[in-house]
Amino acid sequence: MDIAIKHCIINIDALTRSVSGLMSSGGKLQQVQDVPEEIWGMINQMLNAKIGSLILEYKLLRTLAEGDTEVKSFIETLNPFWEEIDKYEPRVLAMKYFMSESHNRDSDFVFAPWWHEFKGKGSPLTAHDIQHLALISVLSNNILCSKYLAVIDEFTREQHEANTEFVLEMQQRSLEPSLPGELKAKRDAIFQEIQQQLP
């Protein structure tokens, strides 16, 4: 299997796990009374961004699979999923770029209010649309993982070995009792310097 296809499978699994985690968090929040509307908005924005990234990975996987008969044959079994995703793609990507990431800037970083991107593509997604896409993404990833579990397991082992030192360093730094005070002192110094420069 081509390394680029492996990378797609790895990214699709990671993004889907993230989507699943966000969905789980949303489910837990539904059991809590008086959750601020902003929290739901943030969860939906993050889901938009992740689902948009997922769609881009799936598109790349389908393109790369054209050169691999075995992978292409398996991926074609997911055609009902692709057909459903394709219906939403323009609006999902519009929301990804203009609401969840670059905030009113296009891919060239030119200021462009987000609603411009929806012209001719339909309205932004509702919370029900987002949930629908998230759930079918999780289901399709389960099928993909069952086929290519060895690829994901191999990367997971490599990742664990490679990032352990960084995780330990971060954990150790987080436990330093002097860190909050040091960072506050830096902030105070920055603001003081700015105030001195103001007319």
N, C-alpha and C positions, 0 to 999 in steps of 0.2 A: 504494500500500500504506500502511495506517495506521502511524503512527510507533510505536505500542505493539507492533504485530506485529514491526516491525523490531527493536525492543529485545529482544523474546523470542528472535528468531533469533540476534542477537548474543550474548546471554547463554548460550543453549544451546551455541553453538559454543565460547565461552570455557570454560564448565564442562566440556564434553566433552574439550577439549584438556588441561585440568587432570587429568581422570580418566585420559586416555591416558598422560599423563606419570607419574602415580602407578603405573599398571599397568607401565609401562616400568621404573620404578625397582624395583618388586617383582620383575620378571623378572631384572634384573641381580643383585639380592640373592640370588635362588635359586641363583646360581652361586658364591656366597660361602659358605664353611663357617662354622659356629658364629655365625650371625647371632642376636643376642638376641631372645627371644620378644616383648619389649616393642616392638621395631622393627616387627615384623609387625603387632602390635596397633595401633600408631600409623598405619601405612599403611591398615589396614582402617577405622579410625575416620575418617580423612580421606576415604577413598573413600565411606564411608557418608554423610558430610556433603555431599560433592559430588553424589552420586547423588540424595540427597534434594532438594537444590536444583534439580537437573535435572528431577526429576519435577514439582516445583512450577512450573517454567518451562514444561514441556510441557503441564501442565494449563491454565495461563494461555493458552498459544498456541492450544490447542484451543477454548477459550472465545471468544477474540478472533476466531478464524477463522470463527466462525458468521456474522459480519457481512461476510465477504469471500468471495464465491463461488469465485474463482480459488484463493486460498490454501486454503480448505476442501477443494476438490476434490483438490488436491495432497496435503494432509495425510492425507486419507482413504486414500491409497495406502499409508500407513504403519500401517494398522489392525492387522496382525499384531504389530507392535511395541507399539502402545498396549495391546492385549489382554494381552500378556505383562507389561508394566509394571504394569497395573492389578492383577494378581494379587499383586504384591509391595508395592504402594503403602503400605498401612497399616503394615507392618512396617518399611519403609525410613524412613518419616517418623518412626516411633517411635524408631528408632535415631538419626536425625538430631538430633532435639530432645533426647533424653534421654541419649545416650551421647557424641555428638560435639561438641555445642555448649554447652548450658546446664548440663550436669552435675547431674542430679537436680533440675531445676527445670522447671516447666511454662511455658506461654507467658505466664502472668501472673506469672511469677517466684516462684511458691509452691513450697516444697520438696516434691518428690514423687519418691521413689526410682524409677529408670528402669523397673524391672520392672512397676510399676503400669500403664504405658502399653501393655504387651503383652497385658493381659487381654482375651481374646476375639479377639485378632488373630493368635495363633500365636507361635512362638518367634523369638528374634533370628536374623538371617541368618547363615549359615555363610560361610566364606571363598569357597566354591564359588558360593554364591548371588551374592555381591558381584561376583565375577569375571564371572559370567554377565551380570548387569545392566550392568556396565561395558562388556563387549564388544558387547552389542546396542545400547547407547547410542552407542558409537563408530560402528558400522555405520549406524545411522539418521542420525547427524549427517553422515556422508559423503554420504548421499542428499540431506539438507536443504541442505548446503553447495553441492552441485552445482547445485541449483535457484536458490539465493539467494546465489551467490558475490559478485555485485555489491554487495549490502547489506553483507556482511562486509568486503569490500575497502575500501569507502568508509569504514566505521567505523575500520578498521585504519589508514588514512592519517590520519584525524582524530586518532586516539589517539596516533599516533607524533608528530605535530606538537605536540599539547597536552602530552604528558608528557615530552618531551625535556629541558626545562629542569629538571624535578624529578629525573629520572634523573641528569643531569650533576651537579646539586648534591649528590645523595646519594653519587655516586661520588667527588666531590671531598672531601666530608666524611669518607668512609671512609678516604681516603688520608692524612688529617692525622695525623702521627706522635704528636701530643700528645693525641689524643682518648682512647685507652685510659687514660692516666694521669689525665686530667681526670675521666673517669667513675668511676674507682676512688676518686679523692679525694672525689667527691660521695657515693659509697656509704659510705665510711668516716665521713664527717661525719654522715650520716643515722643510722648505727648507733650512733655515739658519743653523739649527742643522745638517742636512745632509751634507751641504757644509763643515761644520767644521770637520766632520768625514772623508771626502774624503782626500786621500793622495795628 
